[in-house]
Amino acid sequence: MRVLGIESSCDETGVAIYDSEQGLMAHQLYSQVKMHAEFGGVVPELASRDHIRKLAPMIRGVFTDAGLEFGDVDGIAYTAGPGLVGALMVGASMGRSLAMGWGVPAIAVHHMEGHLLAPMLEEQPPEYPFVALLVSGGHTMLVDVSAPGCYRILGETLDDAAGEAFDKTAKMMGLPYPGGPLLSQKADQGVKGVFEFPRPMIDRPGMDFSFSGLKTAVRLAIARHAVDEVVEEQIQADIACGFQQAVIETLAIKCRRALRETGHKTLVIAGGVSANKSLRTALHAMCKKERARVFYARPEFCTDNGAMIAYAGWLRLKAGQQSSLKVEVKARWPLDELEPINV
């Protein structure tokens, strides 16, 4: 079975073709970062309009890249949520329309299920069951994955997601949008231990997250060391380092709890923040002590992309699932409401 995947949940347009025998045949990704940088964050209306401009040429492009005739697929998968409603409607409308025109089934895909399954695109994918850490700009959650489509939420963020905390902290430091990756680069130049920030909620039972108090601690540190509203470069790097270490250690501690509670010996990390090298190093070290293995997607598939949607859609289409003719998207969509996938 060959599936076209379309991702348009926020500020990246992703298109890919996945084949059950040949694997990923082609994928294209366009980021709107430069457009939104002028405004310091994603502008939903502009995001939707840009998806409209980019999506059709990219769809034609992946068929050309894959050496296929236009429309030579057995199904279409599109992101239906969670995300920006206008942006989601662009991809969903296009996917549903092409499916009707080509006479193939279409399936609405959960954006976070796509991220969760992205490591399955690698040569050595993880085996079920496993614990998944989904960590991105909009979500931070731990999930017990017993089988495809069988998800139990172990813990999630009570306020900002980890990626959101990175971006907001970077903005406090005066770094340009998107600040998260720049903050990580600055943290690599800092000295560990100069600033010790709180590890939120690690002294409480459970696996929920909260990063609002950590952001407040960083804001106070910036204010204490600012001279005429300017923080010395090295102090800024040390603060960034302290912040990043606090987030990473918090995530590692909660992941360890999840592995011990479930008894699983496999950890999957997915989402944009999973590309952070320091996070990967810390989780590798933690898993080694727990005699567990850690898996993640290659960096290009950590951020939003069409390949993960094509793969997730293929799994559900192969199981006989398909969406109705109604074009429906969801700004919010709990992951544990999804149907199991009978593979």
Salt bridges, closest charged atoms under 4 A:
GLU7 OE1 - HIS111 ND1 3.23
ASP19 OD2 - ARG2 NE 3.18
GLU45 OE2 - ARG49 NE 2.79
ASP50 OD1 - ARG53 NH2 2.92
ASP50 OD1 - LYS54 NZ 3.42
ASP72 OD2 - ARG2 NH1 3.13
GLU113 OE1 - ARG316 NE 2.95
GLU122 OE2 - ARG298 NE 2.92
ASP144 OD2 - ARG152 NH2 3.03
ASP144 OD1 - HIS264 NE2 2.80
ASP160 OD1 - LYS168 NZ 3.27
ASP160 OD2 - LYS215 NZ 2.22
GLU164 OE2 - LYS168 NZ 3.08
GLU196 OE1 - ARG199 NH1 3.59
GLU233 OE2 - LYS186 NZ 2.75
GLU249 OE1 - ARG199 NE 3.07
GLU261 OE2 - ARG152 NH1 3.94
GLU290 OE2 - ARG260 NH2 2.79
GLU300 OE1 - HIS27 NE2 3.30
ASP304 OD1 - HIS111 NE2 3.08
ASP304 OD1 - HIS115 NE2 2.99
